[in-house]
């Protein structure tokens, strides 16, 4: 079964999960493959849950402390020896005569806006979780796209070698008949057979490399292991004109607006700033309000009282945690400056690499590949007509294959260097 150009991503996944026992083939464009990757990648799904976890902690930080309720001083019975046979404590509603008990309710009151400041700290954690997700997506995306490029490159290469193998097989079959008839030496037939074997070995190696690329892609896309994945040719050749409209300084500023790791560095500074405010608030003691009822435990049979408790900050004024947060602010400032240097150098490095890759590609004349194909056809015809010798033909065939590979690698290099620049900026500049 072969499915082509389907935009029904869910349909594909259901289809292949049901037929996981068969060696099915699905053919997708780069765009379709990336849509499945973004929706189904397990690492992205797991990382997205960290955002929900951080949001839950923000909710928790905003909750009031629970009140506490205590019952004590309860005597389950009173003996005659204890009461002297008298009614020491009158009953309540005909019950609980001579029985003592008390209960108390307490409520902790957070002072100095501690609850609000704790929420502010956790809100920064939520933003950090979002950026950690974006950073994971950024790293997985370049890995995924480079694997797509690798598979396309190998598919193109295999196609070239298969075409030449088919041509060599035809020549070999013709030479075998000529050898049987005594028209050509057997050595020429053996030489052609050796070339056939070399091409077959090259295709075998390409198949192994393609399987490796497919394995990585299927893990990233959460596709069945038994599925045979093919990527269409679209998207392998990048539009290099986009690059010529970009300016280095503008790209650096774009990176500071879009790079998740740069945003994380800024959020780290914000986190410690909020934490510093929270830890300073911890110096102010909290209040504990309480209300108590005591029956028979004081001069009054039914005693109702109210109270207030507060810590006296003589020894622990949260000095260590405040210092920790203040040092964290200084440290995050230094790390943010370090991240700025890294980003600027990443951009310049990626920009120069892409510029060099495009320059090399432009050195290849537009009609050169078509001229190579036409020339090989002529060489094959001349060799068949025996107007050129085998050595000359095989030398050109070797040069042809090398040049085809150079052209493929030139486009692959542009593709990969484009993704490296996109990765360095944190957004898709080159599509």
C-alpha positions as CSV (number, residue, x, y, z in Angstrom):
1,X,0.0,0.0,0.0
2,X,1.3,3.5,-0.8
3,X,-0.3,6.7,0.6
4,X,0.8,10.0,-1.1
5,X,0.3,13.6,-0.3
6,X,-2.2,13.1,2.5
7,X,-3.0,16.0,4.8
8,X,-5.0,13.8,7.1
9,X,-2.4,13.3,9.7
10,X,-4.6,11.6,12.2
11,X,-5.8,9.3,9.5
12,X,-2.3,8.3,8.7
13,X,-1.5,7.5,12.4
14,X,-4.6,5.4,12.9
15,X,-4.1,3.6,9.6
16,X,-0.6,2.6,10.4
17,X,-1.2,1.8,14.0
18,X,-3.9,-0.7,12.8
19,X,-1.6,-2.2,10.2
20,X,1.6,-2.2,12.3
21,X,2.3,-5.8,11.4
22,X,2.7,-5.1,7.7
23,X,5.6,-3.3,5.9
24,X,3.6,-0.4,4.7
25,X,5.0,2.7,2.9
26,X,3.9,6.2,3.4
27,X,5.1,9.1,1.3
28,X,5.0,12.5,2.9
29,X,6.2,16.0,2.0
30,X,8.5,17.8,4.5
31,X,5.5,20.0,5.5
32,X,3.2,17.0,6.2
33,X,6.0,15.2,8.1
34,X,6.6,18.2,10.3
35,X,2.9,18.6,11.1
36,X,2.8,15.0,12.4
37,X,6.1,15.6,14.3
38,X,4.7,18.7,16.1
39,X,1.5,16.9,17.0
40,X,2.8,13.5,18.0
41,X,6.3,13.9,19.4
42,X,6.3,12.3,22.8
43,X,9.1,14.5,24.2
44,X,7.1,17.6,23.3
45,X,4.0,16.2,24.8
46,X,5.8,15.4,28.0
47,X,7.5,18.8,28.2
48,X,4.2,20.6,27.7
49,X,2.9,19.0,30.9
50,X,5.7,20.8,32.8
51,X,3.8,24.0,32.0
52,X,0.6,22.6,33.5
53,X,2.7,21.5,36.6
54,X,4.1,25.0,37.0
55,X,0.6,26.5,36.7
56,X,-0.6,24.2,39.4
57,X,2.1,25.4,41.7
58,X,1.0,29.0,41.0
59,X,-2.5,28.1,42.1
60,X,-1.1,26.4,45.2
61,X,1.0,29.5,46.1
62,X,-2.2,31.7,46.1
63,X,-4.1,29.6,48.6
64,X,-4.7,30.7,52.2
65,X,-3.3,28.4,54.9
66,X,-5.9,26.2,56.4
67,X,-7.3,27.0,59.9
68,X,-6.6,24.4,62.6
69,X,-9.1,23.0,65.1
70,X,-8.1,21.3,68.4
71,X,-10.1,19.6,71.2
72,X,-8.4,19.0,74.5
73,X,-8.8,18.8,78.3
74,X,-11.6,16.2,77.8
75,X,-12.4,14.0,80.8
76,X,-14.7,11.2,79.8
77,X,-16.0,10.6,83.3
78,X,-15.6,12.1,86.8
79,X,-15.4,9.8,89.9
80,X,-17.1,10.4,93.2
81,X,-13.7,10.8,94.8
82,X,-13.0,13.6,92.4
83,X,-16.3,15.4,92.9
84,X,-17.1,14.5,96.5
85,X,-20.5,13.4,95.3
86,X,-21.3,17.0,94.4
87,X,-22.3,18.5,91.0
88,X,-19.0,20.4,90.4
89,X,-19.8,21.3,86.8
90,X,-23.5,21.7,85.8
91,X,-24.8,19.8,82.8
92,X,-25.5,21.3,79.4
93,X,-29.0,20.3,78.2
94,X,-29.2,17.6,80.7
95,X,-25.8,16.1,79.7
96,X,-22.1,16.5,80.3
97,X,-22.5,17.0,84.1
98,X,-19.1,17.2,85.8
99,X,-17.3,16.9,82.4
100,X,-14.6,19.2,81.4
101,X,-13.5,20.0,77.8
102,X,-12.1,22.7,75.6
103,X,-11.6,23.5,71.9
104,X,-9.7,26.0,70.0
105,X,-9.6,27.4,66.4
106,X,-6.4,29.0,65.0
107,X,-5.8,30.8,61.7
108,X,-2.4,31.8,60.4
109,X,-2.3,35.3,58.8
110,X,0.5,35.8,56.2
111,X,1.9,39.3,56.5
112,X,3.8,41.7,54.2
113,X,2.1,40.4,51.1
114,X,3.9,37.0,51.3
115,X,1.1,35.2,49.4
116,X,1.1,37.7,46.6
117,X,4.9,37.6,46.3
118,X,4.9,33.8,46.3
119,X,2.4,33.8,43.4
120,X,4.7,36.2,41.5
121,X,7.6,33.9,42.0
122,X,5.6,30.9,40.6
123,X,4.3,33.0,37.7
124,X,7.9,33.4,36.6
125,X,8.3,29.7,36.9
126,X,5.4,29.2,34.5
127,X,7.0,31.5,31.9
128,X,10.3,29.6,32.3
129,X,8.4,26.3,31.7
130,X,6.9,27.8,28.5
131,X,10.4,28.8,27.3
132,X,11.9,25.5,28.3
133,X,9.2,23.9,26.0
134,X,10.1,26.3,23.2
135,X,13.8,25.5,23.7
136,X,13.1,21.8,23.5
137,X,11.0,22.4,20.3
138,X,13.9,24.4,18.8
139,X,16.4,21.6,19.4
140,X,14.1,18.9,18.2
141,X,13.1,20.8,15.2
142,X,16.6,21.2,13.8
143,X,17.3,17.5,14.5
144,X,14.1,16.5,12.7
145,X,14.6,18.8,9.7
146,X,18.2,17.7,9.3
147,X,17.0,14.1,9.3
148,X,14.5,14.9,6.6
149,X,17.3,16.5,4.6
150,X,19.5,13.4,5.1
151,X,16.8,11.0,4.0
152,X,16.0,13.1,0.9
153,X,19.8,13.3,0.1
154,X,20.1,9.5,0.4
155,X,16.9,9.0,-1.7
156,X,18.3,11.2,-4.5
157,X,21.7,9.4,-4.3
158,X,20.1,6.0,-4.5
159,X,18.1,7.0,-7.5
160,X,21.2,8.1,-9.3
161,X,23.0,4.9,-8.6
162,X,20.0,2.8,-9.5
163,X,19.7,4.5,-12.9
164,X,23.4,3.8,-13.6
165,X,23.1,0.2,-12.3
166,X,20.3,-0.4,-14.7
167,X,22.4,1.0,-17.6
168,X,25.4,-1.1,-16.6
169,X,23.4,-4.2,-16.3
170,X,22.2,-3.7,-19.9
171,X,25.8,-3.3,-21.0
172,X,26.9,-6.3,-19.0
173,X,24.2,-8.5,-20.6
174,X,25.2,-7.3,-24.1
175,X,28.9,-7.9,-23.4
176,X,28.2,-11.4,-22.0
177,X,26.7,-12.4,-25.3
178,X,29.6,-10.8,-27.2
179,X,32.0,-12.8,-25.0
180,X,30.2,-16.0,-25.8
181,X,30.4,-15.2,-29.5
182,X,34.1,-14.3,-29.1
183,X,33.7,-10.8,-30.3
184,X,35.1,-9.1,-27.2
185,X,37.7,-10.1,-24.6
186,X,36.4,-11.6,-21.3
187,X,38.4,-9.0,-19.4
188,X,36.1,-6.2,-20.5
189,X,33.1,-8.2,-19.4
190,X,34.6,-8.8,-16.0
191,X,35.4,-5.1,-15.7
192,X,31.8,-4.2,-16.4
193,X,30.7,-6.9,-13.9
194,X,33.0,-5.3,-11.3
195,X,31.4,-1.9,-11.9
196,X,27.9,-3.5,-11.5
197,X,29.0,-5.0,-8.2
198,X,30.4,-1.7,-7.0
199,X,27.2,0.1,-7.8
200,X,25.1,-2.6,-6.1
201,X,27.3,-2.3,-3.0
202,X,26.8,1.5,-3.0
203,X,23.0,1.1,-3.2
204,X,23.2,-1.5,-0.3
205,X,25.1,1.0,1.8
206,X,22.7,3.8,1.0
207,X,19.8,1.5,2.0
208,X,21.4,1.0,5.4
209,X,21.9,4.8,5.9
210,X,18.3,5.4,4.8
211,X,17.0,2.9,7.3
212,X,19.0,4.7,10.0
213,X,17.5,8.1,9.0
214,X,14.0,6.5,8.9
215,X,14.4,5.1,12.3
216,X,15.2,8.5,13.8
217,X,12.4,10.2,12.0
218,X,9.8,7.5,13.0
219,X,10.8,8.0,16.7
220,X,10.5,11.7,16.4
221,X,7.1,11.4,14.6
222,X,5.8,8.5,16.8
223,X,5.1,6.3,13.8
224,X,5.1,2.5,13.8
225,X,8.5,0.8,13.6
226,X,7.3,-1.4,10.7
227,X,6.3,1.5,8.5
228,X,8.5,2.4,5.5
229,X,8.8,6.2,5.3
230,X,9.6,8.2,2.2
231,X,9.9,11.9,1.9
232,X,9.0,13.6,-1.4
233,X,11.5,15.8,-3.2
234,X,9.9,19.2,-2.4
235,X,11.8,21.4,0.0
236,X,15.3,19.9,-0.6
237,X,16.2,22.8,-2.7
238,X,16.1,26.0,-0.7
239,X,15.3,29.5,-2.0
240,X,18.6,31.2,-1.5
241,X,17.3,34.6,-2.6
242,X,15.7,34.9,0.9
243,X,19.2,35.0,2.4
244,X,20.3,38.0,0.3
245,X,17.7,40.2,1.9
246,X,19.0,39.6,5.5
247,X,21.4,41.9,7.4
248,X,23.6,40.6,10.2
249,X,22.8,43.2,12.8
250,X,19.1,42.8,12.2
251,X,19.4,39.0,12.6
252,X,21.2,39.4,16.0
253,X,18.3,41.6,17.3
254,X,15.7,39.1,16.0
255,X,17.5,36.4,17.9
256,X,17.3,38.3,21.2
257,X,13.5,38.6,20.6
258,X,13.0,34.9,19.6
259,X,15.6,32.7,21.2
260,X,14.0,30.8,24.1
261,X,17.4,30.3,25.9
262,X,17.9,34.1,25.9
263,X,14.4,34.6,27.3
264,X,15.2,32.0,30.0
265,X,18.3,34.0,30.9
266,X,16.1,37.1,31.4
267,X,13.4,35.2,33.3
268,X,16.1,33.8,35.6
269,X,17.0,37.3,36.6
270,X,13.3,38.1,37.0
271,X,12.8,35.0,39.1
272,X,15.6,35.9,41.6
273,X,14.2,39.5,41.7
274,X,10.8,38.2,42.7
275,X,12.4,35.7,45.1
276,X,14.4,38.5,46.7
277,X,11.2,40.4,47.4
278,X,9.5,37.3,48.8
279,X,12.5,36.4,51.1
280,X,12.6,40.0,52.4
281,X,8.9,39.7,53.2
282,X,9.7,36.6,55.2
283,X,11.5,38.9,57.8
284,X,8.1,40.2,58.9
285,X,6.6,37.7,61.4
286,X,3.2,36.1,60.6
287,X,0.3,36.5,62.9
288,X,-1.7,33.6,64.4
289,X,-5.2,34.4,65.5
290,X,-7.1,32.0,67.8
291,X,-10.4,31.6,69.6
292,X,-10.9,29.2,72.4
293,X,-13.8,27.8,74.5
294,X,-13.0,26.1,77.8
295,X,-15.7,24.4,80.0
296,X,-14.8,23.9,83.6
297,X,-11.1,24.6,83.2
298,X,-11.1,28.1,84.6
299,X,-12.9,30.3,87.2
300,X,-15.8,30.4,84.7
301,X,-17.7,27.3,83.7
302,X,-18.0,28.5,80.1
303,X,-15.0,30.5,79.2
304,X,-14.6,32.1,75.7
305,X,-11.4,33.8,74.9
306,X,-9.4,35.2,71.9
307,X,-5.7,35.4,71.4
308,X,-2.9,36.4,69.0
309,X,0.6,35.0,68.5
310,X,3.6,36.4,66.7
311,X,7.2,35.2,66.3
312,X,9.8,37.5,67.7
313,X,12.5,37.9,65.0
314,X,15.5,38.1,67.4
315,X,17.7,35.4,65.8
316,X,16.3,34.3,62.5
317,X,15.5,37.2,60.2
318,X,15.9,35.1,57.0
319,X,19.3,36.6,56.4
320,X,20.7,33.6,54.5
321,X,17.8,33.2,52.0
322,X,17.8,37.0,51.3
323,X,21.5,36.8,50.6
324,X,21.0,33.8,48.4
325,X,18.4,35.6,46.3
326,X,20.5,38.7,46.0
327,X,23.5,36.7,44.8
328,X,21.1,34.9,42.4
329,X,20.3,38.3,40.8
330,X,24.0,39.1,40.3
331,X,24.7,35.7,38.9
332,X,21.8,35.8,36.5
333,X,23.0,39.2,35.2
334,X,26.4,37.7,34.4
335,X,24.9,34.6,32.8
336,X,22.6,36.8,30.7
337,X,25.6,38.7,29.4
338,X,27.3,35.4,28.6
339,X,24.2,34.2,26.7
340,X,24.3,37.5,24.7
341,X,27.9,36.8,23.6
342,X,27.0,33.2,22.7
343,X,24.0,34.3,20.6
344,X,26.0,37.0,18.7
345,X,28.8,34.5,17.9
346,X,26.2,31.8,16.9
347,X,24.6,34.2,14.5
348,X,27.8,35.4,12.9
349,X,29.1,31.8,12.6
350,X,25.8,30.5,11.1
351,X,25.5,33.5,8.8
352,X,29.0,33.0,7.4
353,X,28.6,29.3,7.0
354,X,25.4,29.7,5.0
355,X,27.0,32.5,2.9
356,X,29.9,30.2,2.0
357,X,27.5,27.3,1.2
358,X,25.4,29.5,-1.1
359,X,28.6,30.9,-2.7
360,X,29.8,27.4,-3.5
361,X,26.4,26.4,-4.9
362,X,26.3,29.4,-7.1
363,X,29.7,28.3,-8.6
364,X,27.8,25.4,-10.1
365,X,26.4,26.7,-13.4
366,X,22.6,26.3,-13.7
367,X,22.7,23.9,-16.7
368,X,25.7,21.9,-15.6
369,X,23.7,19.0,-14.1
370,X,21.6,18.6,-17.3
371,X,24.7,18.8,-19.4
372,X,26.3,16.0,-17.3
373,X,23.2,13.8,-17.9
374,X,23.2,14.5,-21.6
375,X,27.0,13.8,-21.8
376,X,26.6,10.5,-20.0
377,X,23.9,9.4,-22.5
378,X,26.3,10.3,-25.3
379,X,29.2,8.4,-23.7
380,X,27.1,5.3,-23.1
381,X,25.9,5.4,-26.8
382,X,29.5,5.8,-28.0
383,X,30.7,3.0,-25.8
384,X,27.9,0.8,-27.0
385,X,28.9,1.7,-30.6
386,X,32.6,1.0,-29.6
387,X,33.7,4.4,-30.8
388,X,35.3,4.9,-27.3
389,X,37.0,2.4,-25.1
390,X,35.9,1.0,-21.8
391,X,38.6,2.9,-19.8
392,X,37.4,6.2,-21.2
393,X,33.8,5.4,-20.5
394,X,34.4,4.1,-17.0
395,X,36.5,7.2,-16.2
396,X,33.7,9.5,-17.3
397,X,31.1,7.4,-15.4
398,X,33.2,7.8,-12.2
399,X,33.5,11.5,-12.8
400,X,29.8,11.7,-13.5
401,X,28.9,10.0,-10.2
402,X,31.3,12.1,-8.2
403,X,29.9,15.4,-9.7
404,X,26.3,14.3,-9.2
405,X,27.2,13.7,-5.5
406,X,28.9,17.0,-5.2
407,X,25.8,18.8,-6.5
408,X,23.6,16.9,-4.1
409,X,25.9,17.6,-1.2
410,X,26.0,21.3,-2.2
411,X,22.2,21.6,-1.9
412,X,22.3,19.5,1.3
413,X,24.9,21.8,2.8
414,X,22.7,24.9,1.9
415,X,19.7,23.2,3.5
416,X,21.5,22.3,6.7
417,X,23.2,25.6,7.0
418,X,19.9,27.4,6.5
419,X,18.4,25.4,9.4
420,X,21.5,26.2,11.5
421,X,20.8,29.9,10.9
422,X,17.1,29.4,11.7
423,X,18.2,27.6,14.9
424,X,20.6,30.3,15.9
425,X,17.9,33.0,15.4
426,X,15.1,31.0,17.0
427,X,12.7,31.5,14.1
428,X,12.3,30.4,10.5
429,X,14.1,33.0,8.4
430,X,14.9,30.7,5.5
431,X,12.1,28.4,4.4
